[in-house]
């Protein structure tokens, strides 16, 4: 493939975007016309902000183009999209360098702090308000905490050192929530309360599943006879990870994470080829995931009551988590790191949507809706609470 | 060895997962994703194994479907096998679009008239012979043995029409996956496309005859307008979509694989909803792109290479998984007899057609081997008959399914063998090799 075709397929400089002058040349409103941004392909406009409202408008609550029947057919795509997100999280988890290990520690600290703070605060609030959720308040609070703990460092044009660290932390702070969501899926999916040891056993099954399919993929990717064949193997492996995990009511995110991690650690270039190929297919998958999430929302009283505190507790958690993360020898300004991590990205929505697929109850629908509203509000907050300008690294 | 190990891991994991799940009949989203993932990997590997034995890959995909499908190995549940067919519409549209891209009218023009003559003679001979044979053998056929007179004649022509039908999809798929190019590929392509057009006409007329003979209330309703809409509307719709796609390729040209799949979805779903023939519409779209606004550079060819393989794998794996092997046991003897007669007729009429058309050489003498396959089109016709005449249509459906099973096994192997004998396998790549080499040289390591 020539370089020209490569950027046409994979992304990168866009011919139309290149024709539009950059913001520094004046005419800042023209930036909104940049096609990659409009398609949600760069963090200039977060994909969730664009596609979730479209999904809501198309969903059963409004014009019903995405009817419940259509949504059930799209479950297959959502399962694969979840597996792809898990694989990306796994591919980012390359801990062979000292810097990455430090970043991973910082990211885990930040995620744990946010998770605990949001879960605890919402648990207290839920108990005080006695909101009828149809689910254990503890599980609802934990779910919301999980969805709040992920982040995506926005500001693609920001070249400051703090932003570089924040981007690394944002890539790695998905890992812990994905692992915990693997447990939560089992606990929520069972009709009767599940003992912790049983949940842990199911967690190991998810891990084994990811490793088994990941190993099969690794045996295939680098020995493919052509690019087309390799594409088939990669697509098949990811679909199989998503499909088998969802079929057993396990977490495709966790299974994908394990497969991605395996490809990083095993010899060869599996991680690189998978990363390049999945970059190509992730856009449509993510768009479908966000449309389905938007269409699955129902704006109930519970959802509206939960979303406000969720935004505030998440903001507090991120600022505290960011501050604590800088204690772990991460060379950035403590007060600035949290501000870089306010944008939540789409993993929180993905986790909530998957849990809704496992437990289709009004309570879980309210949780997804609250997460969606909080995500959109947090994206808006991220634009308002911008970190102060730093010189480029 | 590593591929076999990978295949073993995939098959074992899927078998354990599908059998471990309490809800064995479970389909829906997760079941679909599982089936697609499993089919993509395992069928690809089976196809590759077949290629090592000089057999067509698509026979491998089919065999994978049969072995792992619900009627034999039961690794895939019936619900999963059904849901694998989700790609059928897209696959047919994509395969026909690729066929359109391969038809260069300027290159074919000198041969076009002779090809049309050969196809016309062939179809006429086959249809008349089969109609007569079915009329004579009607009392012994397990369809509706008691009818006589006009009804028997009308039914014989209808069954003959369905039996004559070829599979453009399988023929084109064998050409695509063999990367074949040459006189035989072009002749078979022209013949199956012509047959598909004629078949729509013949089937509409035969159904009308049966309706009239059996006294159906639906007789005579908008037959000409329906035909015109289906044939000319399909070409017009496909032409417009093709022109838009050509415009996109020329002036935007990014995310071509995704756009190509989007075009296939548009042609199959929107075209289907408007009662167009997806195969004709997609063929017209491909023709327009190739002949009126050919794309510059390699973007489309690369997109076709990327997009076609997974779609072909899934399409034929689904076809295999949904082959009712049981139908062979019920009406296998009749099916074998009809398949044998049909093959003899294809061979004889192809020779006669080539002689009348004045075509000589290796391609016309091997062309019959590319026309044996039957698949989706034939099945679709049987379903239409079964829907309108449920009291006897079911018997015909079982017979057709058994015939398709045999044809799907034999047809691709025969055609691949013919392409090999004509030395056309892999020539698509040879023609493009200088450009391809230049592109590969530029590709990042």
Interface residues (C-beta under 8 A of the other chain):
Chain A: X1 X2 X3 X4 X5 X6 X7 X8 X9 X14 X15 X16 X72 X73 X74 X75 X76 X77 X78 X79 X80 X209 X212 X213 X215 X216 X217 X219 X220 X223 X225 X226 X227 X228 X229 X231 X232 X233 X235 X236 X237 X238 X239 X240 X241 X242 X243 X244 X246 X247 X248 X280 X283 X284 X357
Chain B: X2 X3 X5 X6 X7 X9 X10 X13 X14 X17 X18 X20 X21 X26 X28 X29 X30 X31 X32 X33 X34 X35 X36 X37 X38 X39 X40 X41 X44 X48 X83 X86 X252 X253 X254 X255 X256 X257 X258 X297 X298 X299 X302 X303 X305 X306 X308 X309 X310 X313 X438 X439 X440 X442 X443 X444
